Amino acid sequence: MPNIKSAKKRVLVIEKKTLRNQMIKSALKTAIKRFDVALGNKDVDAANAAFRFAVKKLDQAVAKGVLHKNTASHKKSQMALKLKAIA
């Protein structure tokens, strides 16, 4: 446990940031899972909607600094290939 005031504050700030990052990552994972389920069901309309939502969540994660932009770009590219395969 820290003794210095600034170190105590850093602990509190890091806890808040960790919770925010977990929330963003969880929402992103859920969106990607919904896309995968729609792909598995061969439902093109649902997959398109889920793809758009997942891309939005990826872009939000990049904007918040949770993901690197290249990681998000790679994930979007892979999802687009999967979507194109069933369309």
N, CA, C and O atoms as CSV, one atom per row, in Angstrom:
chain,resi,resn,atom,element,x,y,z
A,1,MET,N,N,0.845,-1.190,0.000
A,1,MET,CA,C,0.000,0.000,0.000
A,1,MET,C,C,0.883,1.244,0.000
A,1,MET,O,O,1.836,1.324,0.776
A,2,PRO,N,N,0.580,2.211,-0.858
A,2,PRO,CA,C,1.428,3.404,-0.947
A,2,PRO,C,C,1.263,4.318,0.265
A,2,PRO,O,O,0.201,4.376,0.885
A,3,ASN,N,N,2.340,5.026,0.582
A,3,ASN,CA,C,2.334,5.971,1.696
A,3,ASN,C,C,2.243,7.419,1.220
A,3,ASN,O,O,1.735,8.282,1.935
A,4,ILE,N,N,2.729,7.674,0.031
A,4,ILE,CA,C,2.762,9.038,-0.491
A,4,ILE,C,C,1.410,9.380,-1.113
A,4,ILE,O,O,0.774,8.543,-1.754
A,5,LYS,N,N,0.984,10.626,-0.911
A,5,LYS,CA,C,-0.339,11.052,-1.363
A,5,LYS,C,C,-0.534,10.873,-2.868
A,5,LYS,O,O,-1.585,10.399,-3.299
A,6,SER,N,N,0.457,11.242,-3.665
A,6,SER,CA,C,0.324,11.118,-5.114
A,6,SER,C,C,0.231,9.656,-5.537
A,6,SER,O,O,-0.467,9.331,-6.497
A,7,ALA,N,N,0.929,8.778,-4.829
A,7,ALA,CA,C,0.865,7.348,-5.140
A,7,ALA,C,C,-0.508,6.787,-4.792
A,7,ALA,O,O,-1.031,5.929,-5.503
A,8,LYS,N,N,-1.085,7.267,-3.706
A,8,LYS,CA,C,-2.441,6.839,-3.328
A,8,LYS,C,C,-3.437,7.260,-4.395
A,8,LYS,O,O,-4.339,6.504,-4.757
A,9,LYS,N,N,-3.260,8.485,-4.897
A,9,LYS,CA,C,-4.155,8.972,-5.940
A,9,LYS,C,C,-4.004,8.143,-7.212
A,9,LYS,O,O,-5.001,7.819,-7.857
A,10,ARG,N,N,-2.773,7.797,-7.580
A,10,ARG,CA,C,-2.545,6.992,-8.775
A,10,ARG,C,C,-3.258,5.647,-8.678
A,10,ARG,O,O,-3.799,5.158,-9.669
A,11,VAL,N,N,-3.262,5.049,-7.489
A,11,VAL,CA,C,-3.950,3.774,-7.286
A,11,VAL,C,C,-5.436,3.938,-7.588
A,11,VAL,O,O,-6.032,3.099,-8.264
A,12,LEU,N,N,-6.033,5.021,-7.085
A,12,LEU,CA,C,-7.460,5.257,-7.316
A,12,LEU,C,C,-7.752,5.512,-8.797
A,12,LEU,O,O,-8.727,4.996,-9.345
A,13,VAL,N,N,-6.898,6.311,-9.433
A,13,VAL,CA,C,-7.108,6.641,-10.840
A,13,VAL,C,C,-6.968,5.392,-11.707
A,13,VAL,O,O,-7.747,5.184,-12.637
A,14,ILE,N,N,-5.972,4.564,-11.398
A,14,ILE,CA,C,-5.756,3.347,-12.181
A,14,ILE,C,C,-6.930,2.391,-12.024
A,14,ILE,O,O,-7.307,1.718,-12.984
A,15,GLU,N,N,-7.512,2.319,-10.832
A,15,GLU,CA,C,-8.692,1.468,-10.631
A,15,GLU,C,C,-9.839,1.923,-11.527
A,15,GLU,O,O,-10.512,1.099,-12.146
A,16,LYS,N,N,-10.060,3.232,-11.597
A,16,LYS,CA,C,-11.134,3.761,-12.444
A,16,LYS,C,C,-10.866,3.464,-13.922
A,16,LYS,O,O,-11.768,3.057,-14.655
A,17,LYS,N,N,-9.622,3.672,-14.350
A,17,LYS,CA,C,-9.276,3.420,-15.747
A,17,LYS,C,C,-9.413,1.945,-16.083
A,17,LYS,O,O,-9.859,1.587,-17.173
A,18,THR,N,N,-9.028,1.089,-15.140
A,18,THR,CA,C,-9.131,-0.347,-15.361
A,18,THR,C,C,-10.582,-0.756,-15.548
A,18,THR,O,O,-10.895,-1.554,-16.431
A,19,LEU,N,N,-11.466,-0.215,-14.726
A,19,LEU,CA,C,-12.893,-0.523,-14.853
A,19,LEU,C,C,-13.440,-0.049,-16.199
A,19,LEU,O,O,-14.214,-0.755,-16.845
A,20,ARG,N,N,-13.034,1.146,-16.611
A,20,ARG,CA,C,-13.494,1.685,-17.893
A,20,ARG,C,C,-13.011,0.811,-19.042
A,20,ARG,O,O,-13.772,0.492,-19.956
A,21,ASN,N,N,-11.741,0.428,-18.985
A,21,ASN,CA,C,-11.180,-0.411,-20.047
A,21,ASN,C,C,-11.864,-1.771,-20.094
A,21,ASN,O,O,-12.135,-2.287,-21.178
A,22,GLN,N,N,-12.147,-2.358,-18.934
A,22,GLN,CA,C,-12.847,-3.645,-18.879
A,22,GLN,C,C,-14.234,-3.529,-19.498
A,22,GLN,O,O,-14.674,-4.422,-20.222
A,23,MET,N,N,-14.915,-2.435,-19.213
A,23,MET,CA,C,-16.254,-2.221,-19.755
A,23,MET,C,C,-16.211,-2.132,-21.281
A,23,MET,O,O,-17.042,-2.724,-21.970
A,24,ILE,N,N,-15.242,-1.391,-21.796
A,24,ILE,CA,C,-15.117,-1.230,-23.238
A,24,ILE,C,C,-14.762,-2.554,-23.904
A,24,ILE,O,O,-15.334,-2.904,-24.937
A,25,LYS,N,N,-13.820,-3.293,-23.316
A,25,LYS,CA,C,-13.412,-4.586,-23.879
A,25,LYS,C,C,-14.551,-5.589,-23.847
A,25,LYS,O,O,-14.725,-6.366,-24.786
A,26,SER,N,N,-15.325,-5.576,-22.773
A,26,SER,CA,C,-16.444,-6.511,-22.646
A,26,SER,C,C,-17.496,-6.238,-23.715
A,26,SER,O,O,-17.999,-7.167,-24.348
A,27,ALA,N,N,-17.828,-4.965,-23.917
A,27,ALA,CA,C,-18.809,-4.599,-24.939
A,27,ALA,C,C,-18.304,-4.991,-26.330
A,27,ALA,O,O,-19.079,-5.435,-27.177
A,28,LEU,N,N,-17.016,-4.824,-26.554
A,28,LEU,CA,C,-16.421,-5.184,-27.838
A,28,LEU,C,C,-16.494,-6.691,-28.076
A,28,LEU,O,O,-16.868,-7.135,-29.161
A,29,LYS,N,N,-16.138,-7.471,-27.062
A,29,LYS,CA,C,-16.183,-8.927,-27.188
A,29,LYS,C,C,-17.604,-9.408,-27.446
A,29,LYS,O,O,-17.818,-10.319,-28.246
A,30,THR,N,N,-18.570,-8.802,-26.775
A,30,THR,CA,C,-19.975,-9.169,-26.968
A,30,THR,C,C,-20.406,-8.889,-28.400
A,30,THR,O,O,-21.082,-9.708,-29.023
A,31,ALA,N,N,-20.013,-7.730,-28.921
A,31,ALA,CA,C,-20.379,-7.364,-30.292
A,31,ALA,C,C,-19.779,-8.346,-31.289
A,31,ALA,O,O,-20.443,-8.734,-32.250
A,32,ILE,N,N,-18.536,-8.748,-31.073
A,32,ILE,CA,C,-17.881,-9.688,-31.985
A,32,ILE,C,C,-18.542,-11.064,-31.888
A,32,ILE,O,O,-18.703,-11.745,-32.900
A,33,LYS,N,N,-18.923,-11.474,-30.686
A,33,LYS,CA,C,-19.600,-12.765,-30.514
A,33,LYS,C,C,-20.955,-12.768,-31.222
A,33,LYS,O,O,-21.338,-13.771,-31.824
A,34,ARG,N,N,-21.678,-11.654,-31.151
A,34,ARG,CA,C,-22.960,-11.561,-31.847
A,34,ARG,C,C,-22.761,-11.680,-33.355
A,34,ARG,O,O,-23.570,-12.300,-34.046
A,35,PHE,N,N,-21.694,-11.091,-33.857
A,35,PHE,CA,C,-21.376,-11.199,-35.274
A,35,PHE,C,C,-21.083,-12.656,-35.638
A,35,PHE,O,O,-21.562,-13.150,-36.659
A,36,ASP,N,N,-20.303,-13.337,-34.810
A,36,ASP,CA,C,-19.972,-14.741,-35.075
A,36,ASP,C,C,-21.210,-15.634,-35.043
A,36,ASP,O,O,-21.331,-16.562,-35.843
A,37,VAL,N,N,-22.128,-15.354,-34.119
A,37,VAL,CA,C,-23.370,-16.134,-34.040
A,37,VAL,C,C,-24.202,-15.927,-35.298
A,37,VAL,O,O,-24.749,-16.881,-35.850
A,38,ALA,N,N,-24.297,-14.676,-35.751
A,38,ALA,CA,C,-25.052,-14.388,-36.977
A,38,ALA,C,C,-24.409,-15.076,-38.177
A,38,ALA,O,O,-25.111,-15.553,-39.068
A,39,LEU,N,N,-23.085,-15.130,-38.204
A,39,LEU,CA,C,-22.398,-15.840,-39.286
A,39,LEU,C,C,-22.706,-17.332,-39.223
A,39,LEU,O,O,-22.945,-17.969,-40.249
A,40,GLY,N,N,-22.699,-17.875,-38.028
A,40,GLY,CA,C,-22.967,-19.298,-37.854
A,40,GLY,C,C,-24.360,-19.684,-38.303
A,40,GLY,O,O,-24.580,-20.791,-38.794
A,41,ASN,N,N,-25.308,-18.761,-38.132
A,41,ASN,CA,C,-26.696,-19.014,-38.539
A,41,ASN,C,C,-26.926,-18.714,-40.014
A,41,ASN,O,O,-28.031,-18.907,-40.522
A,42,LYS,N,N,-25.894,-18.245,-40.704
A,42,LYS,CA,C,-25.989,-17.882,-42.125
A,42,LYS,C,C,-27.036,-16.796,-42.387
A,42,LYS,O,O,-27.627,-16.737,-43.466
A,43,ASP,N,N,-27.257,-15.938,-41.385
A,43,ASP,CA,C,-28.231,-14.850,-41.501
A,43,ASP,C,C,-27.489,-13.595,-41.978
A,43,ASP,O,O,-26.825,-12.918,-41.193
A,44,VAL,N,N,-27.611,-13.296,-43.274
A,44,VAL,CA,C,-26.837,-12.209,-43.870
A,44,VAL,C,C,-27.252,-10.853,-43.310
A,44,VAL,O,O,-26.392,-10.022,-43.022
A,45,ASP,N,N,-28.550,-10.614,-43.152
A,45,ASP,CA,C,-29.019,-9.317,-42.640
A,45,ASP,C,C,-28.539,-9.079,-41.216
A,45,ASP,O,O,-28.034,-8.004,-40.891
A,46,ALA,N,N,-28.700,-10.079,-40.381
A,46,ALA,CA,C,-28.250,-9.951,-38.988
A,46,ALA,C,C,-26.735,-9.812,-38.926
A,46,ALA,O,O,-26.211,-9.071,-38.093
A,47,ALA,N,N,-26.032,-10.517,-39.799
A,47,ALA,CA,C,-24.572,-10.431,-39.817
A,47,ALA,C,C,-24.115,-9.038,-40.243
A,47,ALA,O,O,-23.144,-8.507,-39.703
A,48,ASN,N,N,-24.817,-8.446,-41.215
A,48,ASN,CA,C,-24.482,-7.080,-41.638
A,48,ASN,C,C,-24.670,-6.092,-40.498
A,48,ASN,O,O,-23.816,-5.240,-40.251
A,49,ALA,N,N,-25.798,-6.214,-39.808
A,49,ALA,CA,C,-26.067,-5.311,-38.690
A,49,ALA,C,C,-25.039,-5.512,-37.574
A,49,ALA,O,O,-24.532,-4.546,-37.003
A,50,ALA,N,N,-24.742,-6.761,-37.276
A,50,ALA,CA,C,-23.771,-7.062,-36.223
A,50,ALA,C,C,-22.375,-6.590,-36.628
A,50,ALA,O,O,-21.600,-6.142,-35.784
A,51,PHE,N,N,-22.060,-6.690,-37.910
A,51,PHE,CA,C,-20.759,-6.223,-38.409
A,51,PHE,C,C,-20.613,-4.719,-38.213
A,51,PHE,O,O,-19.586,-4.244,-37.729
A,52,ARG,N,N,-21.645,-3.978,-38.592
A,52,ARG,CA,C,-21.596,-2.520,-38.434
A,52,ARG,C,C,-21.441,-2.140,-36.955
A,52,ARG,O,O,-20.678,-1.235,-36.617
A,53,PHE,N,N,-22.170,-2.837,-36.084
A,53,PHE,CA,C,-22.095,-2.542,-34.651
A,53,PHE,C,C,-20.706,-2.885,-34.104
A,53,PHE,O,O,-20.151,-2.131,-33.305
A,54,ALA,N,N,-20.148,-4.017,-34.532
A,54,ALA,CA,C,-18.826,-4.432,-34.061
A,54,ALA,C,C,-17.751,-3.455,-34.533
A,54,ALA,O,O,-16.826,-3.139,-33.784
A,55,VAL,N,N,-17.870,-2.979,-35.765
A,55,VAL,CA,C,-16.911,-2.003,-36.281
A,55,VAL,C,C,-16.993,-0.715,-35.470
A,55,VAL,O,O,-15.972,-0.098,-35.167
A,56,LYS,N,N,-18.202,-0.317,-35.124
A,56,LYS,CA,C,-18.380,0.878,-34.302
A,56,LYS,C,C,-17.692,0.703,-32.948
A,56,LYS,O,O,-17.001,1.607,-32.478
A,57,LYS,N,N,-17.882,-0.458,-32.328
A,57,LYS,CA,C,-17.266,-0.719,-31.027
A,57,LYS,C,C,-15.742,-0.765,-31.140
A,57,LYS,O,O,-15.043,-0.296,-30.241
A,58,LEU,N,N,-15.218,-1.325,-32.235
A,58,LEU,CA,C,-13.774,-1.343,-32.445
A,58,LEU,C,C,-13.224,0.081,-32.552
A,58,LEU,O,O,-12.196,0.406,-31.957
A,59,ASP,N,N,-13.918,0.921,-33.314
A,59,ASP,CA,C,-13.471,2.298,-33.479
A,59,ASP,C,C,-13.526,3.059,-32.151
A,59,ASP,O,O,-12.655,3.879,-31.863
A,60,GLN,N,N,-14.546,2.784,-31.353
A,60,GLN,CA,C,-14.640,3.427,-30.041
A,60,GLN,C,C,-13.496,2.981,-29.134
A,60,GLN,O,O,-12.936,3.791,-28.396
A,61,ALA,N,N,-13.151,1.700,-29.188
A,61,ALA,CA,C,-12.050,1.193,-28.366
A,61,ALA,C,C,-10.728,1.846,-28.772
A,61,ALA,O,O,-9.893,2.151,-27.920
A,62,VAL,N,N,-10.545,2.058,-30.069
A,62,VAL,CA,C,-9.332,2.732,-30.536
A,62,VAL,C,C,-9.321,4.178,-30.054
A,62,VAL,O,O,-8.288,4.677,-29.607
A,63,ALA,N,N,-10.460,4.849,-30.144
A,63,ALA,CA,C,-10.544,6.249,-29.733
A,63,ALA,C,C,-10.257,6.409,-28.239
A,63,ALA,O,O,-9.690,7.417,-27.819
A,64,LYS,N,N,-10.644,5.423,-27.445
A,64,LYS,CA,C,-10.410,5.483,-26.002
A,64,LYS,C,C,-9.013,5.004,-25.613
A,64,LYS,O,O,-8.618,5.106,-24.451
A,65,GLY,N,N,-8.265,4.479,-26.589
A,65,GLY,CA,C,-6.913,4.026,-26.291
A,65,GLY,C,C,-6.835,2.621,-25.737
A,65,GLY,O,O,-5.803,2.220,-25.198
A,66,VAL,N,N,-7.924,1.861,-25.863
A,66,VAL,CA,C,-7.944,0.495,-25.341
A,66,VAL,C,C,-7.288,-0.465,-26.326
A,66,VAL,O,O,-6.626,-1.421,-25.923
A,67,LEU,N,N,-7.475,-0.207,-27.614
A,67,LEU,CA,C,-6.887,-1.039,-28.670
A,67,LEU,C,C,-5.986,-0.181,-29.562
A,67,LEU,O,O,-6.203,1.021,-29.711
A,68,HIS,N,N,-4.985,-0.814,-30.143
A,68,HIS,CA,C,-4.161,-0.146,-31.143
A,68,HIS,C,C,-4.932,-0.110,-32.455
A,68,HIS,O,O,-5.700,-1.024,-32.754
A,69,LYS,N,N,-4.727,0.937,-33.230
A,69,LYS,CA,C,-5.495,1.093,-34.464
A,69,LYS,C,C,-5.241,-0.036,-35.457
A,69,LYS,O,O,-6.148,-0.425,-36.192
A,70,ASN,N,N,-4.014,-0.569,-35.489
A,70,ASN,CA,C,-3.722,-1.668,-36.408
A,70,ASN,C,C,-4.431,-2.950,-35.990
A,70,ASN,O,O,-4.856,-3.732,-36.840
A,71,THR,N,N,-4.561,-3.167,-34.687
A,71,THR,CA,C,-5.285,-4.338,-34.182
A,71,THR,C,C,-6.751,-4.263,-34.607
A,71,THR,O,O,-7.325,-5.245,-35.078
A,72,ALA,N,N,-7.339,-3.094,-34.436
A,72,ALA,CA,C,-8.736,-2.910,-34.819
A,72,ALA,C,C,-8.907,-3.076,-36.327
A,72,ALA,O,O,-9.871,-3.688,-36.786
A,73,SER,N,N,-7.978,-2.535,-37.081
A,73,SER,CA,C,-8.048,-2.649,-38.536
A,73,SER,C,C,-7.967,-4.107,-38.969
A,73,SER,O,O,-8.687,-4.530,-39.874
A,74,HIS,N,N,-7.100,-4.869,-38.329
A,74,HIS,CA,C,-6.958,-6.293,-38.652
A,74,HIS,C,C,-8.252,-7.043,-38.329
A,74,HIS,O,O,-8.706,-7.868,-39.122
A,75,LYS,N,N,-8.842,-6.760,-37.174
A,75,LYS,CA,C,-10.087,-7.430,-36.789
A,75,LYS,C,C,-11.216,-7.090,-37.766
A,75,LYS,O,O,-11.991,-7.963,-38.157
A,76,LYS,N,N,-11.301,-5.820,-38.154
A,76,LYS,CA,C,-12.338,-5.408,-39.102
A,76,LYS,C,C,-12.153,-6.106,-40.440
A,76,LYS,O,O,-13.123,-6.538,-41.064
A,77,SER,N,N,-10.909,-6.214,-40.876
A,77,SER,CA,C,-10.613,-6.857,-42.146
A,77,SER,C,C,-11.014,-8.330,-42.113
A,77,SER,O,O,-11.624,-8.829,-43.059
A,78,GLN,N,N,-10.679,-9.016,-41.042
A,78,GLN,CA,C,-11.017,-10.436,-40.921
A,78,GLN,C,C,-12.533,-10.644,-40.885
A,78,GLN,O,O,-13.054,-11.577,-41.497
A,79,MET,N,N,-13.236,-9.762,-40.159
A,79,MET,CA,C,-14.694,-9.874,-40.091
A,79,MET,C,C,-15.314,-9.606,-41.459
A,79,MET,O,O,-16.283,-10.263,-41.841
A,80,ALA,N,N,-14.762,-8.645,-42.199
A,80,ALA,CA,C,-15.292,-8.336,-43.531
A,80,ALA,C,C,-15.109,-9.509,-44.474
A,80,ALA,O,O,-15.985,-9.787,-45.293
A,81,LEU,N,N,-13.982,-10.201,-44.371
A,81,LEU,CA,C,-13.767,-11.386,-45.210
A,81,LEU,C,C,-14.776,-12.474,-44.894
A,81,LEU,O,O,-15.305,-13.115,-45.802
A,82,LYS,N,N,-15.046,-12.689,-43.607
A,82,LYS,CA,C,-16.027,-13.705,-43.204
A,82,LYS,C,C,-17.416,-13.327,-43.710
A,82,LYS,O,O,-18.170,-14.180,-44.178
A,83,LEU,N,N,-17.745,-12.043,-43.611
A,83,LEU,CA,C,-19.060,-11.581,-44.071
A,83,LEU,C,C,-19.196,-11.756,-45.575
A,83,LEU,O,O,-20.249,-12.163,-46.065
A,84,LYS,N,N,-18.144,-11.453,-46.297
A,84,LYS,CA,C,-18.171,-11.579,-47.755
A,84,LYS,C,C,-18.333,-13.042,-48.172
A,84,LYS,O,O,-18.938,-13.337,-49.203
A,85,ALA,N,N,-17.794,-13.947,-47.371
A,85,ALA,CA,C,-17.840,-15.371,-47.709
A,85,ALA,C,C,-19.273,-15.908,-47.655
A,85,ALA,O,O,-19.625,-16.788,-48.441
A,86,ILE,N,N,-20.108,-15.391,-46.738
A,86,ILE,CA,C,-21.480,-15.911,-46.648
A,86,ILE,C,C,-22.446,-15.121,-47.525
A,86,ILE,O,O,-23.560,-15.578,-47.783
A,87,ALA,N,N,-22.036,-13.947,-47.982
A,87,ALA,CA,C,-22.943,-13.095,-48.773
A,87,ALA,C,C,-23.067,-13.581,-50.208
A,87,ALA,O,O,-23.788,-12.979,-51.003
